[in-house]
Amino acid sequence: MKITDIRTFLMHVGAPAPKAWASDNAFGTQAYSAGITGTRNWLFVKVYTDEGIVGIGECSGWPRVIETAVQDLRRILIGEDPTHIERLWQRMMSAIMVHGMTGTVGAGAMTGIDMALWDIKGKALGFRSGTCWAGRSATRFASTPMPTLRGRARPEGARRHGDQMRWCVGPGAQGGGVARCGGGDMDIMIDLHGPPWLTPGDAARLARALEPFNLLFIEDPIAPDNLDGYKRIRDAAHVPLAAGERMSTIFGERDLIERELVDVIQPDTGRAGGITQMKKIAAMAEAHHIMVAPHSGSLGPVAEYAALHLLAAIPNALFLERIEDDWEGRAQTVVPHPVSVDGFLQVPDAPGLGVDIDEAFVARFPSQANISSQVSAASGSYVPGTHDENVYVQTRLQRGRYFTGR
């Protein structure tokens, strides 16, 4: 079998239904303006073969830019055997490294192609993709919703999803408010994903203040490139930490895992480097008793299928992040569309990934923009009066109110 062509399918995506989870109500708006906030694009990749088997994958990170990278990689893959996946991954990695260290664009391009190769291999063998490398350990998997609260939103407004709730907080939200979010058997996760990021000192102080609430984890409390800061938080508080959605490949996730800076690793299904890298990251994490919860909530539905196959095949899976009430067009983008029942998604049994896109539907939504400005001043993400500075890291002021909720 030989690869004969690689094609890309880029689409502009509408806003999720529950706009209240973004405090400025602007997430995903299709205003098509220069100052657009929360713009989303989905980039799908199809790999064609001389035996008529077609594989599908998805890239995330910066889809409009990654599309060019995929087209560039096409020339070194045409004529190759698509079932030699590790060899082709190494071939792509070596080619991209000529341009410098691999980041979001390079890893995102490899991700979509690699995902499509695993789809082809599963179809060729007649097995679901996960069975091709590990067999099956689960037939369904739990999902947890994306953040339901942000900035100055009130904890009482959170939607409960089974026994899990996710809370994304900014400078306007106080740690003391967590006490009003739930309790008992409810697991609470807090995402501090910036910008502006907390300083390590502020993050350590907040983590200590949140200890009594028995959080499942605090996600991305500081800038992802400040690994020493994670150790400072670790030493200061007994709160599980989660991170890794902005890293790519095993080389990007390695320090978080090997230095045991997190309890939950969150590689992004669409930009970690493909299923080939995701399974290696999961194995690294397993050796350190670290759980895996793929970042998938803001991705398209093909990447979600890939995450399901991964989670069903690894022993240290925690759950899958997703937007429960995403843009209504999501269900029409792929066939079939996964259905969530009581917080669980069924792992598909069809050969390969078990999914395809509706190309005609995708073509109805051409990409208009793919980069976001910072949220409005009303979002509360920045200290009042500093929104236009758009700083990467910011010290929290009014500390008594911020850390205690009073």
Secondary structure, 3 states (H helix, E strand, C coil): CCEEEEEEEEEEECCCCCHHHCCCCCCCCCCCCCCCCCCEEEEEEEEEECCCCEEEEEECCCHHHHHHHHHHHHHHHCCCCCCCHHHHHHHHHHHHHHHCCCCHHHHHHHHHHHHHHHHHHHHHHCCEHHHHHCCCCCCEEEEEECCCCCCCCCHHHCCCECCEEEEECCCCCCHHHHHHCCCCCCEEEEECCCCCEECHHHHHHHHHHHHHHCCCEEECCECCCCHHHHHHHHHHCCCCEEECCCCCHHHHHHHHHHCCCCCEECCECCCCCCHHHHHHHHHHHHHCCCEECCECCCCCHHHHHHHHHHHCCCCCECCEEECCCCCCCHHHHEECCCCEECCEEECCCCCECCCEECHHHHHCCCCCCCCCCCCCHHHCCCCCCCHHHCCCECCCCCHHHHHHCC
